[in-house]
Amino acid sequence: MSNSSNTLAEAHALDRADPLSPLRDRFLLPDGLIYFDGHSLGPLPRLALINQREVVEDQWGRQLIGGWNDAGWIDAPQRVGAKIAELIGAKPHEVIVADSTSVNLFKLIVAASRLSSRGTLLTETDNFHTDRYIASGAAEITGLKLRMVPRAEIQDSLDPDTSLLLLTHVHYGTAERYDMAAVTKAAQEAGALTIWDLCHSTGAVPLQLNRDGVELAVGCGYKYLNGGPGAPSFVYVAEHLQDRLLSPLRGWMGHAAPFDFTTDYVPAPGIDRFLAGTPPILSLAALESAIDTFDGVSMQAVWEKSIALFDLFDRLMAERCPDLVCISPREPSQRGSHIAFRHPNAFEICQALIDQGVIGDFRAPDVIRFGLTPLYLRFEDVWTAVERCAEIADSRSWDQPRFSARRKVT
Ligand SMILES: *Cc1c(COP(=O)(O)O)cnc(C)c1O
């Protein structure tokens, strides 16, 4: 037997032994497509399709304005927040769903900056760009000085002027993961609050926000939570801070009594004050179904399969595609749930793979990423992706003009 057929047999054996394999049926995945892009946009959960029809036809269509009370729309941000809380180790009333991650970052940075008279907002030079952009705008408004330092220097850069530390838990490019408990503690000891961006962590790695002493966080609905394109984001504020923080976006939905139409703003108690405007009910319904798709699944089991998918991917790539260099940490506790490779022609290789039905994505300047999403990926998919990648790399079939055309979204 050739080595390829040996490794295929091994992948099949891993699939047969996989306790999560039945979960794949909870998603609608197009035939013939292998989807390694769940870290950018999760696929469609079957429940979301069924529920969306009901929300549109029965609730919006027939209940109209009555849906706010009768169909429970008005409580959706809290209800869905409580379901997310369960996945991230938080209390149900510590999480609320609203707006986008970018907007929620702005709300938390401005709100938290008012708790101290210190002058610096510290973040990582290579943090995700929206986080840095939002931080620069929020810094301008609050009068904070934005200080950006390389990842390795973060802890040593905490000083008596650090008001806030803003970090993304799992790095979008390399998948490197911070030690959440240790960094939060170091910042607390230096007298600073930490805001964690959990976009690449929620639904991907086991999280215990309460246990790890996390005080402030935001996260994404459309990546590993599979809530649909542009799904709303969530805000987490630890119970003890909730009544000390005020959102700078004082919309009526965050008011203590939105339907009293009072002249002055009175913040709602607790996490509710982080709402601004009217919640997007169709998007919230899709996100809720997506989170219900995790029912009965432990994040520990999801994470264990992610590790096994990574190990197989890494090993097969080293054998078959040695020119693509893995840049993700091999130690599981130091990474999230994707695997990234560097190659000077990563863009073209990614396009050639997409042409072959293997969907990964490219991040400038030279990184190709594959999301490892245990709810619907099979070990056989890893094997197929690596085989196709080897064919493309060995034959240089990526070297064609049609694979170098860049579109608006990469
Ligand atoms: C995906 C992602 C975002 C997305 O922000 P939006 O406001 O939803 O566009 C923000 N931060 C990080 C780290 C991300 O990975």
The ligand as a MOL file (V3000), in Angstrom:
LIG
                    3D

  0  0  0     0  0            999 V3000
M  V30 BEGIN CTAB
M  V30 COUNTS 15 15 0 0 0
M  V30 BEGIN ATOM
M  V30 1 C -13.5240 38.8660 13.1920 0
M  V30 2 C -12.9240 39.7930 14.1730 0
M  V30 3 C -13.5290 41.0230 14.4510 0
M  V30 4 C -14.7540 41.4080 13.6950 0
M  V30 5 O -15.2950 42.6130 14.0120 0
M  V30 6 P -16.6750 43.0680 13.3200 0
M  V30 7 O -17.0110 44.3060 13.9940 0
M  V30 8 O -17.6370 41.9430 13.4670 0
M  V30 9 O -16.3960 43.2490 11.8550 0
M  V30 10 C -12.9670 41.8200 15.4310 0
M  V30 11 N -11.8510 41.4420 16.0910 0
M  V30 12 C -11.2360 40.2590 15.8230 0
M  V30 13 C -10.0180 39.8580 16.5830 0
M  V30 14 C -11.7480 39.4070 14.8500 0
M  V30 15 O -11.1430 38.2590 14.5860 0
M  V30 END ATOM
M  V30 BEGIN BOND
M  V30 1 1 1 2
M  V30 2 1 2 3
M  V30 3 2 2 14
M  V30 4 1 3 4
M  V30 5 2 3 10
M  V30 6 1 4 5
M  V30 7 1 5 6
M  V30 8 2 6 7
M  V30 9 1 6 8
M  V30 10 1 6 9
M  V30 11 1 10 11
M  V30 12 2 11 12
M  V30 13 1 12 13
M  V30 14 1 12 14
M  V30 15 1 14 15
M  V30 END BOND
M  V30 END CTAB
M  END
